[in-house]
Amino acid sequence: MYQNIKDFKVPKGFRGKSIITVQLWFIINATLFRFSPRIANKWRKFLLIIFGAKIGTNVLIRPSAKILYPWNLEIGNYSWIGDNVTIYNMGKIQIGDDTVISQKSYLCSGTHDHKKPTFDIFAKPIHIGNEVWIAADVFVAPDVTIGDGTVVGYRSTVSKNLPPNMICIGNPAKPVKNR
């Protein structure tokens, strides 16, 4: 047997907040955050901060961005989160200063253990450095660090750490030249 979903259980405290806080965030995210005007960056930043996010100065977050757990999110100064970006942050996700996460990219810090029939869920952090550009429709896997100054080309899959100051492309993403 590969997996037995009926025996799956979310570990106690896995979400990092009470189920009431989680549900309240889901409601706020689906309404006040999502339907805010594009120019209302300060409003979206305020909503994320009251739910525990750490967000720097002059951060742009589009209203169509999806953020699972604000309390697991840190964004540095002058960074951008584009349209339809998903931040699936079961574990901590840190985004540095002057970093751009372009439209439809997906940062995923949680997954399941395929070796256990109970399909255990676990989270690993993602660290994205300063002055990084993650181009459109990039997938970043759990337990990945992307070095300062790196560019990840569109539609790439980042499953391993990427060094600083490189242009990286592909599936899996690999360094192809200096930035």
C-alpha positions in Angstrom: 0.0 0.0 0.0 1.4 3.4 -1.0 -1.0 5.7 0.9 -3.9 5.3 3.2 -5.6 8.7 3.2 -8.2 7.7 5.9 -5.3 7.6 8.4 -4.0 11.1 7.5 -4.0 13.6 10.3 -2.8 17.2 10.3 -0.2 17.4 13.2 -1.4 19.4 16.2 -0.3 23.1 15.8 0.8 22.6 12.2 -1.0 25.7 10.9 0.7 27.9 13.5 -2.5 29.5 14.7 -5.9 28.4 16.0 -8.5 27.1 13.5 -10.6 30.2 14.3 -7.7 32.5 13.2 -7.1 30.4 10.1 -10.7 30.6 9.1 -10.9 34.3 9.9 -7.9 34.9 7.6 -9.5 32.9 4.8 -12.6 35.1 5.0 -10.6 38.4 5.1 -8.4 37.1 2.3 -11.4 36.2 0.1 -13.1 39.5 0.7 -11.3 42.6 2.0 -7.9 41.6 0.6 -9.0 40.1 -2.8 -11.6 42.8 -3.7 -9.4 45.8 -2.7 -8.4 48.2 -5.5 -5.0 47.6 -7.1 -3.8 50.9 -5.7 -4.6 49.8 -2.1 -1.2 48.3 -1.3 -1.1 49.9 2.2 -4.5 48.3 3.0 -3.4 44.8 1.9 -0.1 45.3 3.8 -2.1 46.3 6.9 -4.4 43.2 6.7 -1.3 40.9 6.4 0.5 42.6 9.3 -2.5 42.3 11.6 -2.4 38.5 10.9 1.3 38.4 11.7 3.2 39.0 8.5 6.4 41.0 8.6 6.4 43.3 5.6 9.0 46.1 4.8 8.6 49.5 3.3 7.0 50.2 -0.1 6.0 46.6 -0.8 3.6 46.0 -3.7 1.2 43.1 -3.3 -1.5 42.6 -6.0 -5.0 41.8 -4.7 -5.1 38.6 -6.7 -2.1 37.2 -4.8 -3.0 34.2 -2.6 -1.3 33.9 0.8 -2.1 30.9 2.8 -0.8 31.9 6.3 0.4 35.5 6.8 2.1 34.6 10.1 4.6 32.5 8.0 5.6 35.4 5.6 8.4 37.9 5.7 8.9 40.4 2.8 11.7 42.9 2.7 11.7 46.5 1.5 10.7 47.5 -2.0 9.6 44.1 -3.1 6.8 43.1 -5.4 4.3 40.2 -5.4 2.6 40.0 -8.8 -0.8 39.1 -10.0 -2.0 35.6 -9.2 1.1 34.6 -7.2 0.4 31.8 -4.8 2.4 31.9 -1.5 1.5 28.5 -0.1 3.4 29.0 3.1 2.8 26.1 5.5 6.4 26.8 6.5 8.2 30.1 6.6 8.7 32.0 3.4 11.2 34.8 3.5 11.5 37.2 0.5 14.4 39.8 0.6 14.6 43.4 -0.4 14.1 44.7 -4.0 12.8 41.2 -5.0 10.1 40.6 -7.6 7.9 37.5 -7.7 6.2 37.7 -11.1 2.7 36.7 -12.0 1.4 33.2 -11.6 4.5 32.0 -9.7 3.9 29.5 -6.9 6.0 29.3 -3.8 5.2 26.0 -2.0 6.7 25.3 1.5 4.7 22.3 2.3 4.3 18.7 1.0 3.6 15.1 1.9 5.9 12.2 2.7 5.2 9.8 -0.1 7.1 7.0 1.7 4.6 6.8 4.6 1.2 5.2 4.1 -0.2 7.9 6.4 0.9 10.5 3.8 2.3 12.7 6.6 2.3 16.4 5.8 5.4 18.6 6.6 6.7 22.0 5.9 10.2 23.3 5.1 11.1 27.0 4.7 11.8 28.9 1.5 14.4 31.7 1.5 14.5 34.1 -1.5 17.4 36.6 -1.3 17.7 40.3 -2.1 17.5 41.6 -5.7 16.0 38.4 -7.0 13.7 38.2 -9.9 11.4 35.2 -10.1 9.9 35.5 -13.6 6.3 34.4 -14.6 4.9 31.1 -13.7 7.9 29.7 -11.7 7.4 26.9 -9.1 9.6 27.0 -6.0 9.6 23.9 -3.9 10.0 23.5 -0.1 13.5 23.8 1.5 14.9 26.0 -1.3 17.2 29.0 -1.0 17.6 31.3 -3.9 20.7 33.5 -3.6 20.9 37.3 -3.8 20.8 38.8 -7.3 19.6 35.6 -9.0 17.1 35.6 -11.9 14.9 32.5 -12.4 13.5 32.3 -15.9 9.8 32.0 -16.7 8.2 28.6 -16.2 11.2 27.2 -14.4 10.9 24.7 -11.5 13.2 25.4 -8.6 13.7 22.2 -6.6 17.2 22.8 -5.3 19.1 25.8 -4.0 20.3 28.3 -6.6 23.5 30.3 -6.2 23.7 34.1 -6.0 24.0 36.4 -9.0 23.1 33.8 -11.7 20.5 33.5 -14.5 18.8 30.1 -13.8 16.3 28.4 -16.1 14.7 25.0 -16.7 13.0 22.1 -15.1 14.8 21.7 -12.8 16.2 25.2 -12.8 20.0 25.3 -13.3 22.5 28.2 -13.5 23.3 29.1 -17.1 25.3 32.3 -16.8 26.3 35.1 -14.5 23.8 37.9 -14.1 
